[in-house]
């Protein structure tokens, strides 16, 4: 029995995804280094392929937004790019939290560190596959990252707000939309009527997904983020050729507006200090009492 306990303790100690109440100096140093390295790699790759397509190999190669063809889930490059720029700036807040003397911020940042690093590496791989038109494998990486970020969200939904937005809810919202964006690119050979009808149905998944977080977690950040991405999809659809029965941009704007209003209704009481049900309360009573619940 003692040996089993020791083994379990050792496995817990070396599992980077384990939630801890405190972290050693060595663990924090490793997190700081890997966070910086993966952040730089991802940012440089994203900037490079935003403006330049790969040259090596066979097959159609494009820039990141050059692959944004007229599918039912094509996005607006300007809106989504601004969205990601804001997330990358907020991720610097996360990096700063690893150095601060505030134990709440340090613990929160360190606990999601492995998920954040994994996300950066998966998105790095995704970009390389996406610009080289390897859509099926690119979609697989998006699916893996969706589960990675979902796991991070459900285990750490009450982290301080700015860290939560930059490293968990913001990337998760985009990953959810990217499931549609990349998937449509992978399966759509032409912008036909059948694809549009399917898109008209599936886009309501944006509303359902956002409503889930608004109701279950009272997380208006997810609602606002999905609202922005729905508007990006609406603008992207509106600026493409409009075939018969093109309702996608109308649905996208309606979903974006609906999520914005609902998020405002959920978020306003908390921002005014009058919310009787704190964000993340649904997760568990223990987490409700945790110090990370403080919205700092």
C-alpha positions in Angstrom: 0.0 0.0 0.0 2.7 2.6 0.8 4.4 1.8 -2.4 1.2 2.3 -4.4 0.7 5.6 -2.6 4.2 6.7 -3.4 3.8 5.7 -7.0 0.5 7.7 -7.2 2.2 10.7 -5.6 5.1 10.5 -8.1 2.7 10.3 -11.0 0.8 13.3 -9.6 4.1 15.2 -9.2 5.2 14.7 -12.8 1.9 15.2 -14.5 2.1 18.8 -16.0 -1.7 19.0 -16.2 -2.3 18.3 -12.5 -3.9 21.1 -10.6 -1.7 22.2 -7.6 -2.1 24.6 -4.7 1.5 25.6 -5.0 4.4 25.1 -7.4 8.1 24.7 -6.9 10.7 27.3 -8.1 11.9 24.7 -10.7 8.4 24.2 -12.0 7.9 28.0 -12.4 11.2 28.4 -14.2 10.3 25.7 -16.6 6.9 27.2 -17.2 8.3 30.7 -17.8 10.8 29.4 -20.4 8.4 27.1 -22.3 5.7 29.8 -22.2 8.0 32.4 -23.7 9.4 30.0 -26.3 6.0 28.6 -27.5 4.5 32.1 -27.5 7.3 33.5 -29.7 7.2 30.5 -32.1 3.4 30.8 -32.5 3.4 34.5 -33.0 6.3 34.5 -35.5 4.7 31.7 -37.5 1.3 33.4 -37.5 2.8 36.7 -38.7 5.0 35.1 -41.3 2.2 33.1 -42.9 -0.3 35.9 -42.7 1.8 37.7 -45.4 3.7 34.9 -47.1 2.6 31.5 -48.5 5.0 28.5 -48.2 7.0 27.8 -51.3 8.2 24.2 -50.7 6.4 21.0 -51.7 3.5 20.3 -54.1 -0.1 21.3 -54.0 -1.9 24.6 -53.6 -0.2 26.9 -51.0 -1.7 30.1 -49.6 -1.3 32.5 -46.8 -3.5 32.0 -43.7 -6.2 34.3 -45.1 -5.6 33.2 -48.6 -7.2 29.9 -47.5 -10.3 31.8 -46.4 -12.3 30.7 -49.4 -16.1 31.3 -49.9 -17.4 28.5 -47.6 -20.5 28.8 -45.4 -18.2 29.6 -42.5 -15.7 32.0 -44.1 -14.7 34.7 -41.7 -13.7 38.4 -42.1 -9.9 38.6 -41.9 -9.8 42.0 -40.3 -12.2 41.2 -37.4 -10.7 37.8 -36.6 -7.1 39.2 -36.8 -8.0 42.0 -34.4 -9.6 39.4 -32.1 -6.3 37.4 -32.1 -4.1 40.5 -31.6 -6.1 41.3 -28.4 -5.8 37.7 -27.2 -2.0 37.7 -27.8 -1.7 41.0 -25.8 -3.7 39.5 -23.0 -1.5 36.4 -23.0 1.4 38.8 -22.0 -0.7 39.4 -18.8 -0.6 35.6 -18.3 3.2 35.5 -18.8 3.5 38.4 -16.3 1.4 36.5 -13.8 4.1 33.8 -13.7 6.6 36.3 -12.3 4.3 38.2 -9.9 4.5 37.9 -6.2 0.7 37.6 -6.0 0.1 33.9 -5.2 -3.4 33.9 -6.6 -2.1 34.9 -10.0 0.9 32.7 -9.9 -1.1 29.6 -9.0 -3.8 30.3 -11.6 -1.3 30.9 -14.3 0.9 27.9 -13.4 -2.1 25.5 -13.3 -3.2 26.3 -16.9 0.4 26.5 -18.1 0.6 23.0 -19.6 -2.7 23.6 -21.5 -1.5 26.9 -22.8 1.8 25.5 -24.0 0.0 22.6 -25.7 -2.4 25.0 -27.4 0.5 27.1 -28.7 2.2 24.0 -30.2 -1.0 22.6 -31.7 -1.8 26.0 -33.3 1.7 26.2 -34.6 1.3 22.8 -36.3 -2.2 23.8 -37.5 -0.9 26.9 -39.3 1.7 24.9 -41.2 -0.9 22.4 -42.3 -3.6 25.0 -43.1 -1.4 27.1 -45.4 -0.4 23.9 -47.2 -4.0 22.8 -47.8 -3.7 19.8 -45.6 -7.2 20.5 -44.2 -8.1 17.1 -42.8 -5.0 16.9 -40.6 -5.4 20.6 -39.7 -8.9 19.9 -38.6 -7.6 17.0 -36.4 -5.3 19.4 -34.6 -8.1 21.8 -34.1 -10.2 19.0 -32.6 -7.4 18.0 -30.2 -6.9 21.6 -29.1 -10.6 22.0 -28.6 -10.5 19.1 -26.1 -7.3 20.5 -24.5 -8.8 24.0 -24.0 -12.2 22.5 -22.9 -10.5 20.5 -20.3 -8.6 23.6 -19.2 -11.8 25.6 -19.0 -13.8 23.1 -17.0 -11.0 22.6 -14.5 -9.9 26.2 -14.2 -13.0 28.2 -15.1 -12.6 30.7 -12.2 -9.1 32.0 -12.9 -8.6 35.8 -12.7 -10.5 37.4 -15.6 -7.6 38.7 -17.8 -5.8 35.4 -17.6 -9.0 33.5 -18.3 -9.8 35.6 -21.4 -6.4 35.5 -22.9 -5.5 31.8 -22.4 -8.7 29.9 -21.9 -12.0 31.4 -23.0 -10.8 33.5 -25.9 -8.8 30.7 -27.6 -11.5 28.1 -26.8 -14.2 30.3 -28.5 -12.0 30.6 -31.6 -11.2 26.9 -31.6 -15.0 26.1 -31.5 -15.6 28.4 -34.5 -12.5 27.0 -36.2 -14.0 23.5 -36.1 -16.6 24.9 -38.6 -14.2 27.1 -40.5 -11.6 24.4 -41.1 -14.2 21.6 -41.5 -16.1 23.5 -44.2 -12.8 24.1 -46.1 -12.0 20.4 -45.8 -15.3 19.0 -47.1 -16.6 21.8 -49.4 -15.3 21.5 -53.0 -17.6 24.3 -54.2 -19.9 26.8 -52.7 -23.1 25.0 -53.6 -26.7 25.1 -52.4 -26.4 22.0 -50.4 -23.4 23.3 -48.5 -25.3 26.5 -47.8 -28.3 24.8 -46.4 -26.2 22.6 -44.1 -24.3 25.8 -43.1 -27.6 27.5 -42.3 -28.4 24.8 -39.8 -25.0 24.2 -38.3 -24.3 27.9 -37.6 -26.9 27.9 -34.8 -24.4 25.8 -32.9 -22.6 29.1 -32.2 -25.7 30.3 -30.3 -26.2 27.0 -28.4 -22.5 26.8 -27.4 -22.5 30.4 -26.2 -25.8 29.9 -24.3 -24.3 26.9 -22.5 -21.5 29.0 -21.0 -23.8 31.9 -20.2 -26.3 29.6 -18.3 -24.0 27.0 -16.8 -21.0 29.2 -15.9 -22.4 32.8 -16.1 -19.3 33.4 -18.2 -20.1 36.5 -20.3 -16.6 36.5 -21.7 -17.4 33.4 -23.8 -20.7 35.1 -24.9 -18.9 38.2 -26.1 -16.1 36.3 -27.8 -18.5 34.1 -29.7 -20.6 37.2 -30.6 -17.5 38.8 -32.1 -16.7 35.7 -34.1 -20.3 35.3 -35.2 -20.1 38.9 -36.5 -16.8 38.1 -38.2 -18.6 35.1 -39.9 -21.5 37.4 -40.9 -19.2 40.0 -42.5 -17.2 37.2 -44.2 -20.4 35.8 -45.7 -21.8 39.1 -46.7 -18.7 40.0 -48.6 -18.7 36.7 -50.6 -20.9 36.0 -53.6 -24.5 35.6 -52.5 -26.1 32.6 -54.2 -29.7 31.6 -54.0 -31.0 31.1 -50.4 -28.0 32.8 -48.9 -29.1 33.3 -45.4 -25.9 32.6 -43.6 -24.9 36.2 -43.1 -28.3 37.0 -41.7 -28.2 34.1 -39.3 -24.6 35.0 -38.3 -25.6 38.6 -37.5 -28.7 37.5 -35.6 -26.6 35.1 -33.5 -23.9 37.7 -32.9 -26.6 40.2 -31.7 -28.3 37.6 -29.6 -25.2 36.5 -27.8 -24.1 40.1 -27.3 -27.4 41.1 -25.6 -27.4 37.9 -23.4 -23.8 38.4 -22.4 -24.5 42.0 -21.5 -27.5 40.9 -19.4 -25.3 38.3 -17.6 -22.2 40.4 -17.2 -23.7 43.7 -16.2 -24.7 42.7 -12.6 -21.3 41.3 -11.9 -19.5 44.3 -13.3 -21.7 46.5 -11.1 -21.0 44.3 -8.1 -24.6 43.1 -7.8 -24.3 39.5 -9.0 -25.6 37.1 -6.4 -24.2 34.1 -8.4 -20.4 34.4 -9.0 -18.9 33.2 -12.3 -18.1 29.5 -12.2 -20.4 28.7 -9.3 -21.9 25.8 -11.1 -18.7 23.9 -11.1 -18.6 23.0 -7.4 -19.1 24.4 -4.0 -15.4 23.9 -3.2 -14.3 25.9 -6.1 -16.9 28.6 -5.2 -15.0 29.0 -1.9 -11.5 28.9 -3.6 -9.5 32.1 -3.6 -9.3 32.0 -7.4 -13.0 32.9 -7.4 -12.0 36.5 -6.6 -12.4 38.4 -9.9 -9.2 40.3 -9.9 
